[in-house]
Amino acid sequence: MSEESYARQHATYRGVHESIILAAKKLIAQQGFRAMNMIELASEAEVSRATLYNHFRDKEAIGVALAKYEVQERSEEHTSELQ
């Protein structure tokens, strides 16, 4: 696999990963973490259930990823405010 091909594939993976996290954020805001289920999440993120489970082993892993995503987003906001 060429370096360019790998970079493109990696960018696609990151994009899908982020779209799942953002879909989870939306569903959690609407109905809460406990009520969200993986089938709804796959539908909201517009990915197959297989793709969803390739990225996250279970709902708890999505919760952890969302928490990390939020911390990173806030950190980046604060960094840009300081510059």
N, C-alpha and C positions, 0 to 999 in steps of 0.2 A: 504494500500500500504506500503510495507516495505521501510525502509530507503534507501536500496541499489537500489530498483526499482525506487524510487523517484529521486535519484541522477542520475541514468542512463537516465531517462526521461528528467530531467532538462538539462543534458549535450546534449542530442539530440536536444532539443528546442533551446539551445544556438547555436549549430552548424548550424541549419537551419537558425536562425536569422542572424548569421554572414555571411552565404553563400549568403543570399539575399542582405545584405549590400555590400558585395564585388562585386556581380553581378551588383548592381546599380552603384557602383564606376566605373566599367568597361564601362557600357553603357553611363554614363554621360561623361566620358573621350572621348568616341567615337563620341557622337552625341549631347551632352549637356543635361542639366536637362529638359528643356522644351520639347525636342523631345522624351525623354524616355517615354514609356508608360508601364502600369502595365502588359499587356499581354506579351510584349517583356521581361520584367523583370522576370516574372514567368518562362518563357522559359529559359532564360539565367541562372537563379538560379536552374533550374531543379526541380521546385516545382509547385504544382497546384495553380491556382488562388485563390482557397479557402484557401490554406495554406498561401499564400502571404498576403491575407487580414486578416488572423488570427494574423499575426505578425504586420502588419501595416495597419492603417485604410485608408490611402491615400498616394499619392506621396509626399506630403509635410512632412508627418511623416517619410518617408524614407530619405528625405533630412536632417531632423533634426538628425535622427539616424546616418547617414553617417558623419555629422559634428562632433557629439560626438565621434564616432569611431575614426575619424582622430585625434581629440584632445587627446584622450586616447593613441593612438599609438605613437604620437609624445612625449607625456609625458613619456611614458615608455622608449622610445629611449633615451631621455635626462637623465632620471634617471639611465639607465644602463651605459651611458657615464660617469656619475659622480662617479660611483663606481669603 
